[in-house]
Amino acid sequence: MNEVDVLTVFVEEGYQISSEAVELICSHCSPEKLIKQVLENIDASVLVIGIEHIDLSSFGDNGGIPDDAFTIQAAKPLSSVVASNDTLLSDNPVSIVSDISDNSTCVGEYMEFVQFFRNRYSRLSEIIRSRINSRPIESLKKNRSPGFRGGKDSGEISIIGMISNIKSTSNGHKILEVEDPTGLFSVLVRMADKELYEQATHLVLDEVVGFSGILTNDGKLMIAQKIILPDLPNSMAKKSVSFGKAVLTSDVHVGSSTFMDEPWERFIDFLRGDTDNEALASISREVRYLVVAGDLVDGVGIYPGQDNELNIPDVYDQYKRAAEYFDEIPKHIRIIISPGNHDAVRQAEPQPKLPECIRADFSSNVTFVGNPAMVDLDGAKILIYHGRSIDDLVAAVPGVSYHAPTKGMVEMMKFRHLSPMYGSRVSIAPEKNDHFVLNQVPDILHCGHVHTVGIEWYKNVLLINSGTWQDQTEFQKRMNVVPTPCQVPVVDLATYKTSILRFDE
């Protein structure tokens, strides 16, 4: 292994490493084994690995270094590699698979709410119906007669409905009221069925769910034996046809007094290949895409007291400054920008792309999309959603927190819906089509909003929350939100292996 190889391994694992430590590893007769030993034993609090963190005692008296230790190979000059890659990276196509922009139908009429929920029910129930033989709720009531006998003798029955109410009995059981286009019915989940009860605690209002069970003797209640979610299929195989790397980030918050401009400039230097760290330079040469999942600027009037924390008080001046920052990024890198709740578009989701008067300030290598939006990056499908529904999920689902944002993203995958709860913290426009339903399964779900970095796999979908470039605000302190700023996930589009690069030090 040469110096660049060693640097790359540690950078991709999220560590920096001193030049002395790199030289020691390169001089070792078994550098791969030594690297493995260091990574297995390093304390999580260590950010920069030095020679004091390398233990050679297990390799013999001389640490395994032969008397004729080989000379470290010089890395290729950055300029020579960039010249050979310019042609390779000049054509980085972006195809917009789905986007609300220019397709909004909402004017706020009553029937639009009806169409919105019927569309959600129809699409999600179709997924569930492929797994169970369900019947309309109305048929349960029609078949009820004076001589009706429920219980085990009636056999297992399945229904699919949207959850309209969740309550608990005095004994701690859960009763779920579910609704389909034909009527309402109540489903009981007993505490004694521990696995089923645990599953029921993760259900939320307005979610479309299937239930199988038996009816009580009077036929007025179903005792659940199975809960069937739309969920992702188990048999999905990850097949990549792309190459190079995509950098994912969000919540830049240009204009805020807590925007961390110095780390951001180091990030821009990295994208330009302007770094003495050859491992970072090697990664930067492979970057084809930069995807921003909302909150490009801090906006105006978003939260109480925000005006006291703005360096740029005018939202249009914030976007002009952001455009200047993004203009420094090499033009072969395709940039995709989606809005968030701090951006200058409607607050109700789904949100259209930024208006033309703002887009005009940005370079031609920037593609603007709405929120949410599915984009195809030369074969890799990335679903971009700012992630405001995580606020609702934190309040409603056990185990979902701002410190573990991907847990909420897992629930989105199980629901096959990005924002199931209507009328809670997230304002949702009643479009004729529910743009939050996941008919197509992405390769990557990219969220932001909560200012916390998280990476997790769920059924071959890579879930990434990409953090922020803003230090903790006074409002976040009151809300007990602790950000992890200036950490950037980088995804290899050929393997989907992800590393986190840090620019805060």
C-alpha positions, -999 to +999 in steps of 0.1 A: +000+000+000+012+035-007+005+067+011-026+076-008-041+042-002-036+045+036-050+080+037-080+070+017-088+041+041-088+063+072-107+092+055-134+068+044-137+055+079-142+091+092-107+097+106-078+121+099-043+107+103-009+123+108+019+121+082+041+103+107+014+076+112+010+072+075+047+067+070+049+042+098+020+021+083+035+023+048+068+010+062+052-020+078+055-054+062+018-060+067+001-026+063-034-040+058-032-060+091-019-030+109-047-007+096-072-033+107-057-035+142-057+003+145-094+006+134-105-022+157-089-007+187-091+031+182-112+050+208-143+066+193-133+100+207-101+101+186-103+124+156-067+125+144-048+092+145-011+096+154+018+072+159+008+070+196-023+051+185-004+024+166+006-006+186+034-027+169+040-050+199+019-078+185+040-080+153+074-089+170+103-071+185+109-048+155+072-043+149+074-063+118+094-036+099+121-052+078+156-039+079+153-028+043+120-009+048+108+002+014+105+038+003+071+055+003+059+059-032+051+094-043+015+101-053+007+113-088+003+151-090-033+162-087-031+182-120-022+151-140-052+131-127-077+160-131-067+165-167-074+128-174-108+130-156-122+162-171-137+144-201-150+116-179-168+139-155-181+165-180-213+145-188-231+139-156-267+135-165-297+143-142-331+130-150-361+141-129-383+111-123-410+128-102-415+163-090-445+185-079-430+216-097-453+229-124-477+201-116-496+215-086-534+212-088-543+224-053-567+254-049-580+244-015-615+231-024-632+205-003-632+178-030-594+180-033-591+167+003-614+138-007-594+131-038-561+133-019-570+107+007-587+084-018-556+085-040-534+076-010-557+048+000-560+034-035-523+033-041-512+019-008-540-006-004-531-020-038-497-028-025-511-045+006-538-063-014-511-081-033-502-098+000-536-105+016-571-114+005-590-085+020-627-076+020-645-042+022-654-030+057-690-026+046-693-064+040-685-071+077-715-051+088-739-064+061-731-100+070-740-093+106-774-108+114-794-118+146-780-154+143-744-143+136-716-160+155-681-146+154-651-159+172-627-187+159-656-204+141-660-174+118-625-179+104-598-153+097-609-121+080-587-094+065-594-057+059-574-027+047-580+007+061-566+041+069-562+047+106-585+074+118-581+070+155-558+053+180-568+048+217-560+026+246-584+006+268-583+007+306-564-027+304-538-012+281-549-028+249-549-007+217-581-001+197-575+012+162-604+027+142-597+020+105-616+034+075-619+024+039-642+039+012-671+018+024-671+024+062-654+023+096-644-007+118-625-011+151-595-034+155-583-046+189-546-053+195-540-071+228-511-065+251-506-103+254-496-105+218-463-087+225-448-087+190-480-075+175-486-050+202-451-036+197-458-033+160-491-014+168-472+012+189-454+023+157-487+029+138-497+065+132-528+083+121-537+084+084-515+054+077-529+027+054-526-007+070-539-042+065-553-063+094-561-100+097-579-115+126-612-129+139-644-111+148-658-110+183-690-129+190-712-099+183-693-091+151-685-055+161-648-058+167-618-075+151-592-091+173-559-086+153-537-115+146-516-099+119-507-063+109-496-059+073-478-027+062-472-016+026-434-019+034-406-026+009-403-060-007-377-083+009-364-096-025-350-063-038-314-066-050-291-036-053-278-033-088-258-003-097-251+009-132-234+041-122-199+052-111-181+080-093-193+097-062-223+118-050-219+142-021-251+147-001-257+177+021-285+199+034-295+227+057-267+251+046-286+282+061-267+309+043-275+342+059-276+330+095-251+343+120-246+307+130-237+296+094-202+280+097-185+298+068-149+286+074-158+249+074-180+256+043-150+272+025-129+241+034-157+220+019-156+241-013-118+237-014-123+199-012-147+199-041-122+220-061-094+195-052-076+224-035-062+204-005-029+191+007-046+159+019-041+136-010-068+112+002-094+140+001-080+151-033-084+115-045-120+114-034-128+149-049-116+138-083-144+112-084-172+136-073-199+138-100-229+151-081-237+174-052-273+170-038-287+195-014-319+185+005-333+218+014-328+249+036-302+264+013-307+297+032-319+306+066-349+326+053-368+352+073-395+349+099-392+311+102-390+309+140-394+334+170-364+357+174-348+346+141-341+383+131-316+385+159-296+357+144-293+369+108-262+383+092-281+388+059-316+401+068-330+401+032-339+366+019-330+375-017-296+387-006-292+354+012-298+335-021-274+358-040-247+350-014-255+313-017-252+315-055-218+330-051-207+301-029-220+275-053-204+293-083-171+284-068-178+247-073-162+231-104-187+232-133-183+195-141-200+187-108-238+186-113-256+202-084-292+194-075-310+217-050-344+209-034-362+234-010-370+230+027-391+249+052-366+278+054-367+284+017-387+310-003-414+287-015-448+277-001-446+262+033-472+235+025-456+203+012-451+191-014-431+222-023-422+233-059-387+243-069-373+277-061-388+305-083-371+317-114-361+350-099-339+331-075-328+303-099-315+330-123-286+338-100-271+303-101-248+286-127-260+263-154-247+232-137-274+236-110-307+217-114-336+228-092-363+203-081-392+204-057-396+187-023-399+157-024-384+148-058-369+116-073-339+121-095-319+096-116-282+103-114-269+083-143-286+051-131-287+058-093-322+068-081-322+093-052-353+104-035-348+138-020-371+148+008-362+176+032-376+155+061-399+178+080-422+148+088-395+135+111-409+161+136-442+143+135-426+108+138-404+119+168-436+129+186-456+097+176-433+067+172-412+051+200-375+050+192-375+079+167-355+109+179-336+139+165-304+121+176-313+090+154-330+105+123-327+074+102-351+056+126-378+079+113-367+073+077-371+035+083-407+042+093-412+061+061-401+030+041-424+007+061-453+031+055-443+035+019-451+072+026-429+101+035-454+121+056-484+100+066-498+121+094-522+149+082-529+180+102-499+177+126-467+198+124-463+194+087-486+215+066-497+194+036-514+207+004-542+184-007-531+177-042-552+153-064-523+128-063-505+121-030-469+129-040-456+113-007-466+078-017-436+056-026-447+038-057-411+036-070-385+024-045-353+045-045-317+034-042-311+062-017-335+083+005-318+116+013-332+138+040-321+167+062-341+191+084-330+177+118-294+188+115-281+154+126-260+131+104-273+095+101-267+065+078-286+033+078-296+005+054-332-008+052-341-036+028-314-025+003-324+012+004-296+035+017-310+060+042-290+092+047-297+123+068-270+147+058-267+171+088-261+208+085-237+238+081-253+257+109-241+258+145-267+254+173-292+283+174-309+297+205-342+282+193-325+248+189-311+250+224-347+256+238-359+226+217-329+204+229-317+199+193-280+192+192-267+195+156-237+176+141-225+203+116-200+201+088-201+164+083-207+153+047-218+119+035-201+108+003-217+079-016-198+057-041-224+053-068-210+019-080-211+002-046-232+026-024-205+024+002-207+057+022-181+076+041-184+108+062-160+136+056-156+162+084-147+198+078-152+213+112-115+210+121 
